[in-house]
């Protein structure tokens, strides 16, 4: 998991969002999608922020019988929206890897 953070500078000062807070935001947004669970968040999640642009890689575990492409697209949209709306980041990509099926 990347520890990259994000700093927003403005006329009144700066706001720093730590890498751990960004990771928690990604996990929460991904798991808001019914059936998605971030697998191994310490090793299966990477959030890289460069010049206000984020790229995310995450591994999921999902229930057997789930339509995998549909769930992955929902997770991508949820994560991108959370990073954009809550952290002011431009999202270059959210790469989702489904690593486990749960019964």
Steps between C-alpha positions, in 0.01 A plus 500: 500500500639835404531763769474787252295784632341801342544867585252765393643851513291814511511863608406410859767229533532137412309182571689170516315171451723217617548186289334286767191722487488469120532121530216491754289711265566255214417195715176654627392609151576157353315317776192720460438295185285206601708181496844661475763445766853639471730206538824541698483881530861520622639317194220503241441876489716764340412870481749715312454877485711712269433871448135473610428193288430162657537149369360212706560127484293275724421133547148382575329195638141457378219247551472211257229568242571873479517655153867589527538773233192681631618497860850612398360795303288603800808487723698709249226764492459505879874533568553765231203701626618487861852613414370777276226626733666450839866564424490724193708261293491433129478122457710361216389143559365242740634155417292224659622144529255235620719257689257288698149359478320446829223252565 
